[in-house]
């Protein structure tokens, strides 16, 4: 009888961090008011979660957030919620918010690895309305060649996704302005691939134009239709 150990199929758990809604997407304030931005953020999150949950090797999705509305949406689509433990009043501006979310992502990644031994961990942007299942599946396969790796965003400065595919390697998230450089300097590998939807996170009106040109998911499209901002020219004047 063979004593060979059968290889375990790879499994991944995806973490998605979302700020408090009142602080989200302020660079879209020239196009949308606060209520409109809130609806758009939730719609993009819904589309992003829908795509990654359909990837066969993804065994869990956790939304890391201090916002109760975001948590409700996450639970409604079957995702777990990990609360950002830092009270809002203890943060000092944008830098404090980014530090808090990075700390919460690290804690969530540690929790996932304690409860799901051997799982790969992915920190993914929440605002990827043009993401396609095949793109994420291909990027995850590329990341599984070992260690810690990143998909740099379409601007070349941000991080669309951060992967840790070795249980001995911490996720070590460093999201925030210029995060791609920080992740690469900390030892992460740059993943190359034609993944335009994965690389297009939406922070500005121009980003939204780019996402719409690629094609957005149903929740995002419905939100934009309801706001009568379906034409790229209406969303691109920032």
N, C-alpha and C positions, 0 to 999 in steps of 0.2 A: 504494500500500500504506500502510495507516495506521501511523503511528509511535506511536500511543497506547499507553501501558503498561497492561497489564491489572492491575487491583488484586489484591494478594496477599490470600488469605483469612486472617483473623485466627487467630493461634495463641497458646496460653497454656501456660505451665509452672507447675505448682502446687508450692509449697514447704510442707511440714508439719513444724513443730518439735515434738520430744518430749523431755522431760526424762529423766534417769535414772529408771528405774521405782521405785526405793526412795523417791524424792522426789516422786513423782507423786500427786496427788489426796489430799493429807493431810487436807483438810477432809471427806473421806468416811470418816475413821478411826473415827467413832462408829457407822458402819453396817457397814463391811467391814474385815477385818484386812488386813495387808500383802499376803498372797498373793492374796486376793480382789480387792483394788484393782488389783494387777498384771494379773490376768486381765481385769478390766473395761476397763482402759486399752487393752490390746492388742485387745480385741474392738471397742471404739469406734473405734480407729484403723483396723482392718480394714474396718469399715462405711464410714468416711469416705473411705478410699482407693478403695473399690469404686465409690462414687458418682461421684467426680470423674474417675476413669479412664474412665467411660462417656460423658463429655461429649465430643462430636465434635471440638471445637476444642482440647481439651487434648491436647498432643503429648508431654507428659512430666510425671512426678510425682517429686519428690525428698523424702525424709524426712531431716530434719536432726536428728541425735541423737548423744549419746555412748554410748548403751546398746546392747550387742551383741544383746540379745533383740529390741529394737525393730528394729534393722537386719536381723535375720534375717527377721522378719515382713515388713518392707518389700520385701526382695528376693524373698520367696516369692510376692508378688502382682504382681511386675513393676515395682516402683518402684525408683528409684535411691536411693543413700544418700550423704549428705554428712556427714562426721563433725564434730561440735563439737570443735575442736582444743584447747580449754582443759581441762587435767587437773582432775578433781574437787577435788583437794586445793588447787588454786589459787583456788577460789571461796570467797567469804565469805558464806554463808547464801543466802537467797532472792534478794537483790539481785544477788549475784554470779552466780547461776545464770541469772537473767533477762538480765543484761548479756552473759553468754557466749552464750546462745542467740540474742540479737539480733545479736551480732557474727557468729555463724555463719550466720544467715539472710542478712545483708548479703553475706557472702563467697559464699554459695551463689547468691544472685541475680546477683552479678557474674559468677560462673562460667557460669551458664546463659546470660547475655546474650553472653558471649564465644563460646560454642559454638553458640548458636541465635539467630542475628542476627534482630532485629525481633520477637522473641517478647514477649508480655505476661507479666508475672510476678505471681503471686498468693501471698501468705502466708496460709495457712488454718489455723484451729485443728484439732487432731487429734481432739478429743472432741465430734464432732457426730453422734451416733447417729441423730438424726431428720432429717438432711439429705436432701433430695430432689434428683434430677438437675435438674428444671425450675427449682428455686430458684437453684441455683448457675449454671445457664445464663443465667437472667434477670439475676442480679447482675453476671455477667461482661459481658453486653451493655451494662448501664447504665454499668459502669466504663469501657467502651471509648469513651465520649464524650470521653475525654481525661484525661491526667495521672494523678494519684495519688488514690486514694479509699478509703473504709472502709465496711464494714458494721458498725455498732455492735451489741453483743450485747443480749440481752433484758433485761438489768439496766440498760442505758443507760450503763454505765461502761467496759466492756471492748470489745475488738475481736474480732469473729468472723472477719473477713477484711480483708486489706489488699491493694490492687491498684496496680500501676504499669503503665499502658498506654501509656507513651511511653518509647522507648529512651533518651531524654535525661534522664529523671527517675529518680533512684535510688529503690529501694524504701524505704529509710530506716525499718526497723522499730523500733517503740518499745513492744513488748509488755511486759506486767507490770501490776501494779495501776494502775487509772486510765488505761489505755492509750488509750481512745477520746479523751479530752481531749488527751493528748499528740499523737496523730496529727492531730487536727483543728487544734490550735494550730500544728503544723508545716506546715500548708497542704493537708492532704488534704481532699477533699470527702466529705461524708456522703451515702451512697446510701440512698434511700428505696425501700421495697418490702415487700410482704407475704411475708416469707421466714422463717417461724417456726422451721423446722428448721435453717436456716443460722445463725440468731441464738442458738440454744439450745446453747451449750457447757456441759459438765457439770463443775462444780467442787464442788457441794454436794448433799446429799440432796434438797433442794427442786428443784434443777436436774434431778436424775434423775427426780423425779416429773413435772416438766413435759415432759421428753423422752418418758417412757413414755406420757403422755397424748396426745402427738402421734403416737406410734408409732415404735419404734426398729427399726434394721436387724437382719438375721438373726443376725449374730454377737453383737451385744449382747443380743438376746433370749435366745439360747441360753445365754450366760454368766449372765444373771439367773435363768433357769429352773434352771440347774444349782446356783445358790447359794440357791435357794428364796426369792428376794426379788422375786417377780413382782408382789406387791400394792403399789401406791404408798404405802399407810399404813405398810408395813414399812420403806420407804426414806425416808420424809419426816420422821422424828423425829430431828432433828439437835440 
